[in-house]
Amino acid sequence: ALAVLPFTFHKRHIRFTVKVDGRDLTAEMDTGATNTVMHAEAAQRLFDLKPDSPGNVPLNTQGMAAAYGRIFSSLDFEGVAVKNPHVVVIPQLMGSKDPNNSQRTGNLTKRFDDPDDQADMLIGMDILRKLRLYIAFGESRIYISEASAPPKLEGPPASAATASATQQ
């Protein structure tokens, strides 16, 4: 199967739409992230999930923000699906939502990291490594197919076959 997704650049990030368990979410590709992450606000808005919902696995036992893991049924890229993706759900604590990030009263400056238009989720390397991606920047399209194991070749390795042929 081959999926073709349109994408946009948003603050130097590739942004596109995916389906998680049949629901549309805005996603950004993040090759620097080990895990795929969904913001808790999106999880609650689209799936009515809270940290204590059945099926969630608490990930933070340090008394900080309530992050949890969740296994969804599928993550679909316009026909190329990853089954049972493990997703880390985190609360949005950037900018004005950070309880430790205060400003003076009356300050009208906008914080650089205010989450006014952030994606619902980040697709990390745990998912991306299962796919083959071709990003056509001129077309603003991503071509996606499933990654497959390399074919197993019968017979000796190529280096051994070459060595025996040159010895004869």
N, C-alpha and C positions, 0 to 999 in steps of 0.2 A: 504494500500500500504506500502511496505517496500523498502527503498532505501539502497544500500550498496555502500559507497564511500570509495575509497582508500585515505589515508592521509599520509603526511610526517610530520616530525618534522622539523621546521625551527626556529632556535634560541629559542628553548623550547616552540614554539607555534605550535598548530595543524593546518596544512594548507591543503586545498583541493580545488577542482574546483566546482563551482556552475554556473548556468545559470540565468542571469537576462534578462528578455524579449528575451530569445533565444540566448543570447551571453555569451560565456564562460568568467568567471572571476576567478582569484585566490583569495581565501578567507581564512581568519583565524578566528577561533572561539575565542571569547573574552567574557568570562563570567563576567568580571569586567566592561563591557561597557553596559550602559543602552540602548543605541541606536545602530542601524546598521548604519555603516558609509562607504561611498565610497569616494575614493580619486578623486578630481576634474580632475586630468590628465586622469584617467581611464574613467570617465564620458564623457570627451571631445573626447577621442580616440575612444571609442566604440559606443557612442550615440550622438556625436556631440553636447553635452550640454555645455552651458556657463551659468554663473549666471543669465543672463537676458533672458534665453530661456523661451518660453511660457510653463506654467505648473509648473514652479519652484516657491517656496515660500521663500522669503528672510528670513534668520534666524538671521542675525547679523545687528543690526541697530546702533551699537556702533562705526562705522567707522573703524573697524578692517578688517580682511580678509573676503572675500566674501563667506560665507557659505550659503547654501540653502537646503531646503527640497524638495524631489521629491517623488511622488508615482509612482512606476513602476507597470506594469501589473502582473508580477510574479517573484518569486525567487524560482528556482527549484533545488532540491537536488536529481538528478538522478531519477526523477519520483515522489517524494514527493514535492508538490509545496505549497508555501505560496502565496496566492493571495493578490494583492494590497499592497505590503510591503512599508512602509514609510522608506525612506533612507535619511540620512543626508549626503550631499555632501560637503566635506571640501577641501580647497587647501592644498597642501603639503608644509608645512613651517618648516620642520625639517632640521637640519644640515646645509649644504651649501645653502639651499633654504630659510633659515631664514634670513631676511634682518638685524636682530639685532644680528646675531651670526657671528662675523667676526674673522678672523685669520690674523696674520702678513703675509706680502708678503714673499713668498719664503718658507713658512712652508708646508712641504709635508705630515704631519700627516693626517691620515684619521679620521674624526670625528666618534665617536661611533654611532651617530644617523643619519648618512647619509642614505638617502632612496634608496640606489642602488638596493635593491632587496626586497622591501616591497610588500605585497599583495595589490591587487586592492581594497579590501574591508574587513571590519571586521564585522562579524555576531555577533550582540549584543543580550542581553537578551530579547529585544522586539520581536525578531524572535525565539530565542531558547526556550522561554517559551511555544511556540505553537507546540513544537516537543517533541518526546521521543527519547533520544539518548542512544545508547550503544556503548561505545568505546572499541574495541578489540585491545589492544595495541600489543599483540603478532601477530595479523594478519595485523596490520596497516590498519584497516577498521573501519568505523563508520557505525553503523546500525541506520537508521532514520525512524521513523513513525510519523504520525500525532498524536498529543495529543488529547485525547477525554475527554469529561466530565465524571466524575465517574458515574456509573449506579445508577439510583434512585431505592431504595429498597421500596417495598410495606410493609405496616404494621408499627408497632412501632419500634423505634430504638433498636438495639441489647441489649443495657444496660437495657432498660425497660423490654424487653422480658426475659432476664436472671433474673432480680429481681423478676418478677412475678412467674417464674418457681421455684425459690428457696423458695418463700413464701408458695407454695402449698404443 
